[in-house]
Amino acid sequence: MRITTLAAAAYFVASSAYAADFKLPDQVVWSAYGTGSAGYNQAVAIGAALQEATDVNLRILPADNDIARMEPLRQGKVQFSANGIGVYLAQEGVLAFGGKNWGPQKIRLLAANTGGGVAMSIGVAREACEKVGKPDCKDFTYSDLKGLRVASFKGAPALNTNTRAWLAYGGLDFDDVETVEFGGFGAAWKGLVEGTVDAAFSASNAGQVYEAASSPRGLAWPAFDPQDKEAFNRLLSVAPYYINVHATVGGLLDGTEGRDMAAFAYPILIGLDTSDADLAYNMTKAMFELLPLYSGKAPGIDGWALEFQKFDWVIPYQEGAIRYYKEAGVWTDKAQAHNEMLISRQDILAKAWADLKVENPADWKNVWAERRRKELKDAGFAVAF
């Protein structure tokens, strides 16, 4: 283990000195989104800060879908994963994580990017606006996606769930559009640029979004009305982790006054309940102590700041991370109670899964879906999916 202690005079960022004091192995390995994505770009910037400040090498294992990012974590090939909202689906044991070889995972949160001014939405090629008679895209709405070619992502249930959620916002479902399946996020957005698909889901600050915005086909974000509660409730019925945001970072957003959109935490740095608590503590500490070094180095990256951490979200925190937050003076009794509630919820899911494996029903998918909902409801927990 390398003990990292930097003198306060060694670095000056934004006219203030800071000292890093944490312990990490010579190499830390994360899984992350594929190259060019916002999550990957932020991981690279964080890795560069680690290297500069401490000589610790952050090795990034890129992967284009939820399963591919979670599998190395489950197998112990990476210590942490800078993932997307697919971690919530893994926790719930739904969609691709509802098969016999997966089931509900005891995810533990270290930190999340929740304040970077980034939105999550379906982006639309400007040519698609022309197809529905709105060539300037100004009044293009989610309901106008009807009949258009919309990307779906093989092996990426989180991306597909978010796509379905935005379709629901517009009163649509996959049956109302022409779905075009792609092997991953990057391939889908390449298809949007090249003209094989009209719309695809993304964070607004992904590299592919910027590429699409500057391509001949162009890009547009459908109109979002924060006052339309009925539409937003349709969104939440599919994806309960969304919140309203004022988006200022990303393709067509940078340098503007921003616009009303919606989002969820991304990227989300996670381990498991079995992750080493000391390592999780030091990784969490490094994320915040090195922020001055990686601030501004990738679109939306400043949303990792301590002030943006949400301790009442949908995934429990890792015990090592909690140790850091207590030291930082931001962990409250309310946060502890909420965390214990979430862990209890995970325990119920885990027991339901273990019991079902003993029973081994032939119709696993449907039996698990029903059992999962029943056990959560009986225990007084909210049920999504």
C-alpha positions in Angstrom: 0.0 0.0 0.0 1.2 3.5 -0.8 0.6 6.2 1.9 -0.2 9.4 0.0 0.6 12.6 1.8 1.0 15.8 -0.3 2.2 19.0 1.3 -0.3 21.7 1.2 2.1 23.9 -0.7 2.6 21.3 -3.4 -0.6 22.2 -5.3 -2.6 25.4 -5.6 -6.0 25.1 -7.2 -8.4 28.0 -7.4 -6.0 30.0 -5.2 -6.3 27.5 -2.3 -3.9 24.8 -1.1 -5.0 21.3 -0.2 -3.3 18.2 1.1 -4.3 14.7 0.2 -4.0 12.0 2.9 -5.2 8.6 1.9 -4.0 5.1 1.3 -4.5 3.3 -2.0 -2.8 0.3 -3.8 -0.4 1.1 -6.6 -3.2 0.2 -9.0 -6.9 0.5 -8.6 -9.2 -0.9 -11.2 -12.7 0.4 -12.2 -15.1 -0.8 -14.8 -16.8 2.1 -16.6 -18.8 3.0 -19.7 -17.2 2.6 -23.1 -14.6 5.0 -24.5 -16.1 8.4 -25.5 -18.9 8.3 -23.0 -19.2 10.9 -20.3 -18.6 8.2 -17.6 -15.4 7.1 -19.3 -14.1 10.6 -19.9 -14.7 11.5 -16.2 -12.9 8.3 -15.1 -9.9 9.2 -17.2 -9.8 12.7 -15.7 -10.0 11.2 -12.1 -7.3 8.7 -13.0 -5.0 11.5 -14.3 -5.5 13.3 -11.0 -4.6 10.2 -9.0 -1.5 9.7 -11.1 -0.4 13.3 -10.8 -0.9 13.5 -7.1 0.0 10.1 -5.9 1.4 7.9 -8.7 -1.5 5.6 -8.2 -2.6 4.1 -11.5 -6.4 4.0 -12.1 -6.9 1.3 -14.6 -10.2 1.6 -16.4 -12.0 -1.4 -17.9 -14.5 0.0 -20.5 -17.7 -1.8 -21.3 -20.7 -0.9 -23.3 -23.5 -2.4 -21.3 -24.7 -3.0 -17.7 -23.9 -6.7 -17.5 -20.4 -6.2 -18.9 -19.7 -3.5 -16.3 -21.2 -5.4 -13.4 -19.7 -8.8 -14.1 -16.0 -7.8 -13.4 -17.1 -6.3 -10.1 -19.0 -9.5 -9.1 -16.0 -11.6 -10.1 -13.6 -9.4 -8.1 -11.6 -8.4 -11.2 -12.3 -4.8 -10.5 -12.6 -3.1 -7.1 -15.2 -0.6 -8.1 -17.5 0.3 -11.0 -18.2 3.8 -12.3 -21.6 2.8 -13.6 -25.0 4.2 -14.6 -28.4 3.6 -13.2 -28.1 -0.1 -14.2 -26.8 -0.5 -10.7 -30.3 0.1 -9.4 -31.6 -2.6 -11.7 -28.9 -4.9 -10.4 -29.9 -4.1 -6.9 -33.6 -4.9 -7.7 -32.8 -8.1 -9.6 -34.9 -7.0 -12.6 -34.7 -7.1 -16.4 -31.3 -8.6 -17.4 -30.5 -9.0 -13.7 -33.6 -11.2 -13.1 -32.1 -14.3 -14.8 -31.0 -17.3 -12.7 -27.3 -16.4 -13.1 -27.8 -12.9 -11.6 -30.5 -12.0 -9.1 -30.6 -9.0 -6.7 -27.1 -7.7 -5.9 -26.0 -6.1 -2.7 -24.8 -2.9 -4.3 -23.0 -0.3 -2.1 -22.5 3.3 -3.0 -19.3 5.3 -2.6 -20.2 8.5 -4.3 -22.2 9.8 -7.2 -22.2 12.6 -9.6 -25.6 14.4 -9.0 -24.8 18.0 -9.5 -23.1 18.5 -12.8 -25.9 20.2 -14.7 -26.2 17.2 -16.8 -29.5 15.9 -18.2 -30.6 12.4 -19.3 -32.9 12.3 -22.3 -33.6 10.9 -25.7 -31.7 12.9 -28.2 -33.2 13.3 -31.7 -31.5 13.9 -35.1 -32.7 17.2 -36.5 -33.6 15.3 -39.7 -36.2 13.4 -37.6 -37.9 16.7 -36.8 -38.4 17.2 -40.5 -40.1 13.8 -40.8 -42.9 15.0 -38.5 -43.2 18.4 -40.1 -41.2 20.4 -37.5 -38.0 21.2 -39.3 -36.7 23.6 -36.8 -37.2 21.1 -33.9 -38.5 23.9 -31.7 -41.8 22.3 -30.9 -40.7 18.7 -31.2 -42.1 16.7 -28.2 -41.6 13.2 -27.0 -45.0 12.2 -28.4 -43.5 13.1 -31.9 -41.2 10.1 -31.6 -44.2 7.9 -32.7 -43.3 6.0 -35.8 -39.6 7.1 -35.7 -36.6 4.8 -35.5 -35.5 4.6 -31.8 -32.3 2.9 -30.6 -32.5 -0.1 -28.2 -29.4 -1.5 -26.6 -28.5 -5.1 -26.4 -27.5 -6.2 -22.9 -28.1 -2.8 -21.5 -31.4 -2.9 -19.6 -30.8 0.5 -17.9 -30.5 2.3 -21.2 -33.6 0.5 -22.5 -35.5 1.3 -19.3 -34.6 5.0 -19.6 -35.6 5.0 -23.3 -39.0 3.4 -22.4 -39.4 6.0 -19.6 -39.1 8.9 -22.0 -41.4 7.2 -24.4 -43.9 6.9 -21.6 -43.5 10.6 -20.8 -44.8 11.2 -24.4 -47.6 8.7 -23.9 -45.8 6.0 -26.0 -44.1 2.7 -25.7 -41.7 0.6 -27.8 -44.7 -0.7 -29.8 -45.3 2.9 -31.0 -41.8 3.3 -32.5 -39.5 1.3 -34.8 -36.8 -0.1 -32.5 -33.3 -0.5 -34.0 -31.1 -2.7 -31.8 -27.4 -1.9 -31.3 -24.6 -3.8 -29.5 -23.9 -0.8 -27.2 -24.2 2.9 -26.5 -21.4 4.0 -28.8 -22.8 2.0 -31.7 -26.3 3.5 -31.3 -25.0 7.0 -31.4 -22.8 6.3 -34.3 -26.0 5.1 -36.0 -27.7 8.4 -35.1 -24.9 10.3 -36.8 -24.8 8.0 -39.8 -28.6 7.9 -40.3 -29.5 4.4 -39.3 -31.6 5.5 -36.4 -33.5 8.8 -35.5 -33.3 8.9 -31.7 -31.2 7.4 -28.8 -31.0 7.9 -25.1 -27.9 9.5 -23.5 -26.5 11.8 -20.8 -26.3 15.2 -22.4 -22.5 15.4 -21.8 -21.5 12.2 -23.6 -18.8 12.6 -26.2 -21.1 11.0 -28.8 -23.7 13.7 -28.1 -21.3 16.4 -29.0 -20.3 14.5 -32.1 -24.0 14.2 -33.1 -24.6 17.9 -32.4 -21.9 18.9 -34.8 -22.7 16.3 -37.5 -24.6 17.0 -40.7 -27.8 15.4 -39.3 -27.6 17.6 -36.2 -29.3 17.1 -32.8 -32.2 18.3 -30.8 -33.6 17.6 -27.3 -37.4 17.2 -27.2 -39.3 19.7 -25.2 -39.7 19.0 -21.5 -42.4 20.7 -19.4 -41.7 20.6 -15.6 -45.2 21.7 -14.9 -46.7 18.6 -16.7 -47.1 16.4 -13.6 -49.1 13.8 -15.5 -46.4 13.3 -18.1 -43.7 13.3 -15.4 -45.6 10.7 -13.4 -45.7 8.5 -16.5 -41.9 8.8 -16.6 -41.6 7.9 -12.9 -43.8 4.9 -13.2 -41.1 3.4 -15.4 -38.0 4.9 -13.8 -38.6 6.2 -10.2 -35.1 7.5 -9.8 -35.5 10.7 -11.9 -35.5 14.3 -10.6 -36.1 17.6 -12.3 -32.9 19.5 -13.2 -31.9 22.7 -14.9 -29.5 21.4 -17.5 -26.5 23.5 -18.5 -23.8 20.9 -19.5 -23.7 18.9 -22.7 -24.4 19.1 -26.4 -26.5 22.2 -27.3 -26.4 23.2 -23.6 -22.8 24.4 -23.0 -22.6 28.2 -22.9 -26.3 28.7 -22.7 -28.6 29.7 -19.9 -29.7 26.1 -19.8 -33.1 24.5 -20.0 -35.5 22.4 -17.9 -34.9 18.7 -18.3 -34.6 15.7 -16.0 -31.8 13.4 -14.8 -30.5 11.0 -12.2 -27.0 10.4 -10.7 -24.4 9.5 -13.3 -21.7 8.2 -13.0 -22.3 6.2 -9.9 -19.2 4.8 -8.1 -20.1 1.5 -6.4 -18.7 -1.5 -4.7 -20.5 -4.4 -3.1 -21.4 -5.2 0.5 -18.3 -7.5 0.5 -16.0 -4.7 -0.8 -13.1 -4.0 1.5 -14.2 -1.2 3.9 -10.7 0.4 4.2 -10.3 0.5 0.4 -13.8 2.0 0.0 -13.0 4.6 2.6 -9.8 5.7 1.0 -11.3 5.6 -2.5 -14.1 7.8 -1.3 -11.7 10.2 0.4 -9.6 10.4 -2.8 -12.6 11.3 -4.9 -13.2 14.4 -2.8 -9.7 15.4 -1.9 -8.6 15.3 -5.5 -11.6 17.2 -6.9 -9.5 20.4 -7.3 -7.2 18.5 -9.6 -9.8 17.0 -11.9 -12.4 19.9 -11.7 -13.3 21.1 -15.1 -11.4 18.3 -16.9 -14.5 16.7 -18.4 -18.1 17.9 -19.0 -20.2 17.7 -15.8 -17.3 16.3 -13.7 -17.8 18.9 -10.9 -21.0 17.2 -10.0 -18.9 14.8 -7.9 -18.4 17.5 -5.2 -19.3 16.7 -1.6 -22.1 19.2 -1.6 -24.0 17.3 -4.2 -24.0 13.9 -2.5 -27.5 12.7 -1.7 -27.9 10.5 1.4 -31.6 9.7 0.9 -31.4 8.1 -2.6 -32.2 4.6 -3.7 -28.9 2.7 -3.1 -27.2 2.2 0.4 -23.7 3.5 1.1 -20.7 1.3 1.7 -19.5 1.2 5.3 -16.1 2.6 4.4 -17.7 5.5 2.5 -19.9 6.2 5.5 -16.8 6.4 7.7 -15.5 9.1 5.4 -18.8 11.0 5.4 -18.9 10.9 9.2 -15.4 12.4 9.3 -16.5 15.1 6.9 -19.4 15.9 9.2 -22.1 15.4 6.6 -23.5 12.0 7.7 -26.6 12.4 9.9 -28.8 10.1 12.0 -31.4 10.5 9.3 -29.0 9.3 6.7 -28.1 6.4 8.9 -31.7 5.4 9.3 -32.4 5.7 5.6 -29.3 3.6 4.8 -30.4 0.9 7.2 -33.8 0.8 5.6 -32.2 0.3 2.2 -30.0 -2.5 3.4 -33.0 -4.2 5.0 -34.8 -3.9 1.6 -31.8 -5.6 -0.1 -31.9 -8.3 2.6 -35.5 -9.1 1.8 -34.7 -9.3 -1.9 -31.8 -11.6 -1.2 -33.8 -13.9 0.9 -36.6 -14.1 -1.6 -34.1 -15.0 -4.3 -32.4 -17.7 -2.2 -35.7 -19.2 -1.4 -36.7 -19.3 -5.0 -33.5 -21.0 -6.0 -34.3 -23.8 -3.7 -37.7 -24.1 -5.3 -36.2 -23.8 -8.8 -39.5 -23.2 -10.7 -39.6 -23.9 -14.4 -41.1 -20.5 -15.2 -38.3 -18.6 -13.4 -38.8 -15.2 -14.9 -42.5 -14.8 -14.1 -42.4 -16.5 -10.7 -39.5 -14.3 -9.6 -41.2 -11.1 -10.8 -44.3 -12.0 -8.8 -42.4 -13.2 -5.7 -40.2 -10.1 -5.7 -43.2 -7.8 -5.8 -45.1 -9.7 -3.1 -42.1 -9.8 -0.7 -41.5 -6.1 -1.0 -45.1 -5.2 -0.7 -45.6 -7.4 2.4 -42.6 -5.8 4.0 -44.1 -2.3 3.4 -41.6 -1.2 0.7 -42.4 0.7 -2.4 -42.5 -1.6 -5.5 -41.1 -0.6 -8.9 -40.8 -3.0 -11.8 
